[in-house]
C-alpha cells in the first residue's frame, strides 16, 4: 500500500529538536493474485476480507468475554472460526476487552449525567405545571392548550430519563454494561430512521484492522511501514490467505 496523500503536518517538540507527525491516507496498490473462495464475499478485495474477519472476531470475542471465557480459550477458538493469524486474533480480543473496560468507566459517568438531566427535567416540569395552573385560573384557553402540550412533553422527558437511570443502576449493581452497538449507536439510529443505508452501517462495522507492535519481533508483525524511494509504504499481512496457502501446500 502506498501513501498518496498528506493531509497536514503537525510539529511536535521533542527535547531540543522538532519532529513532525504526518497525517495521510494509504491506498492499496498491490493485492494478492487470488481471493479466498471460502472467506471472500463476491468480488471483495482481500484486504476488505481481512478487515471484515478481524472486526467480526472482535465482536465475537466481546460476547465471549461477557460469558467469562478466558483469553487463551477465545484465542484458540477464534483462529479457527475466523481464519486470522494468532496475533490478529489476540489483538481482536484486546480491542474487545478495551470496549468492555471503557463502557464500565462510562457507566458511572453516564449515571451521574443522567441524574443531573433528570433533576433539571423535573424542575422544568414543575415550572410548566405552575404555568398551566395559572392559565387555568385565568381561564385562558389558548395558554391552557399550549401548557398542556408542554407538560405532556416534559412528563415524557422525565419518564424517559428515569427509566434510563433505573437501567443504568441495574447494570451498576449487577456488574454488567449496557448493550454495545458496534458501528456506532448514532449511526444505527439513523439506519432505523431510514436516513442511512444498512450497507453503510455494515461498512462502519468492518473497516479497520488493529495490530500491536512488538519489540521482540522487530516491530509490528502484521502492519509494517517502510520508507523506499522517497515514499512511505504500508505492508499488511493478509492472514486468511496465508492459511489458504498453507492448506494448499499440505494438500
N, C-alpha and C positions, 0 to 999 in steps of 0.2 A: 504494500500500500504506500502511495507516495503522498507527501504533504504538498498540497497545491495552493493553499490559501492561508495567508496570515491575517488574522483579524485585528490584533493590536499588540503592542509591546508595553509591558508594564515594568518600569525599572524597580529593582529591589536592591537595597544596600546590604552588602554582606561584608562586615568588617570595614576595611578601608576601600574595598572595591565595589563596583556597581555591576550587578548581574541583571539579565533580562529574562523575563518569563514570556515566551512567545505562544500566544493562543492561536490555534489553527484548526483546520479540518483535514482529515485523512480520507482519501478516496481510493477504493480498491482499483488496482491496475492489472493484477495478475490473479487468476483463480486457478485452483486445481483443474486438471483436464477432465475430470469426471465428477458426477454427482452421486450421492448415495441413494440407491433405489429404495432402501429401507427407511431412511430418515428424512430425505428431502421431500418437499411438497411441490409438485408441478415443476416449474422452471426456477424454483427458488435457488438463489446463489448459495454456495457452500458456507460463506461467512454468515449469511442470514440464517441458515440452518443451525449453525453452531450457536449463534446468539439465542435463537428460539429454544434450543435444547438447554442451554445454560439457564435461561430465565425460567423455563419450566421446572428445571431441577431446583432452582431457588425457591419457587412457590411450593413445590413438593416437600422440600426439606423444612420449610417453615411449618407446614402442617405436621410433619413427623416430630419436630421439636415440641410442638404443643402436646403431643402424645407422650412426651418424656422419653423418646428414643435416644439412645446415645449417639454421639458423633461418629464413632467407628462403624456402628451398625448402619447409620444413614449413608455414610460414605461408601461402604461396600455395596449396598443395595442400589444407591444412586448411579454408580458407574454402569451397572448392568442395565438399569432402567432407561438411562438417557444416552448411553454410549459416549460420554465425555471422559476425558482422562482424569486421573486421580486428583491432580491439583485443581483443575476446574471444578470438580465435584466438591472438594474441600472448601474452595473459595465460595461456592454457592451456599454451602452450609453456614459459613461465616457471615455472608450477607444476610441470610435468613435470621441468624442469631442477632445480628445488629438491628434488624427490623423489630424483633421482639423486645430488645433492650430499649430502643428508642420509644416504642409505644408504651412501655412500662413507665418511663420517665415522663412522657407526655400525659399519662393518665392523671397524675397528681396535678399537673398544671391545668389540664382541661377541667378537672373538677373545681379547682379554685376559680377559674374564669367563668364557668357555668354558674357557680354560686353567686358571683358578683352580678352577672347578667340577670339572674333570677330576681335578685334583690331590686335591681333597677326596674325590671319589668313589673314587679308588684307595686312599686311606688307609682309608676305611670298609670297602672290600673286604678289605684286609689284616686289619683287626680281625675281620671276620666269619669269614675263613678260619682265624684263630687260635682263635676261639671254637669253630669246627667241629672243629678238631684236638683241642682239649681234651675236647670232648664224645665224640669217637671213642675217645680214650684211656680215658675214664671209662666207656665203653660205656653211655652214657645215651641210649637210643633216642629218647626224646621230644625231647631237646635236639638230637640229631643231625638229626631231621627239620626242626625249626624253623630251625636254622642252615643247612641245605641250601637251604631256600627263601630265606633271607636272602642267601646267597652268590649264588644264581641271579639274584635281583633286582638285586643290586649289580653283578654282571658285565654284565647287560643295560644298566644305567645307564652304566657305564664305556664300553661299546661305542658307545652312542648318542652320548655326548659326544665320543668320539674321532672318530667318523665326521663329526660336525658340525664339529669343529675342522679336520679334513682338508679338508672342503668350503670352509670359510672361508679356509684357506690357499691353496687353488686360486684362489679369487676374488681374493685379495690379490695373488698372484703374476701373475695374468693381467690385472689392472686392471679386473675386472668386479665386479658386485654380485649378491647373492642375489636370487632371484625375488621380485618385489614383488606383493603381493596388494592391489589397490585395494578399499576397503571394509573392510579390516581382517583380518589373519590370524586373530586370536582369534575374530572373528565367523564367518569361513569355517570354522574348525574346528567351531564349534557347528552350522553348517549340515550339515557332513559327519556329525556325530553325531545329526542329526535333532532337535536342540533348538531350532533356529531355521529358519524357512521361507526358501526361496530368494528369495522376493519381498522379505522384509525385508533380505536381503543386497544384492539389486539396488538397493533404495531407498537403502541406505547408500552405494552407488557413484555415485549420480546426484542427490544432494540439495543441491548447492551451486553457487554462482557466485562468481567472483573477478574483481575489476576494480581496476586501479591508478588512483590519482588522477594528474592531470596539470596542473601549474600553468599551462602554456601554453594549455590548453583550458578554463581557468576551473573546474577541479575534476575530478571523475570523469565522463567522458562516458557511461558505462553505468549507473552507480548514483549517484543524487543524493538526498541527504537535505535536506529543507527544513522550515521552520517556518511554519505557517499556522493562524490562528485558534486559537492555543493548543495545537496538536498537531504532532507530527513526522509527516512523510510521506516515504515512500521510493519514488522512481520508478526503475523498472528497464527498461532497453532490451530489448525482445524482438526480437532482430535477425533471427531466421529469418523472422518475419512481415514485417519491413522489406524483406527480399529478395523476399518474395512480392508485396508491394505494388508494388515496382519492376518486377517481371516483368509484372504486370497492366497497369501504365501503358505499358510498352514494347509490350505486345501490343495 
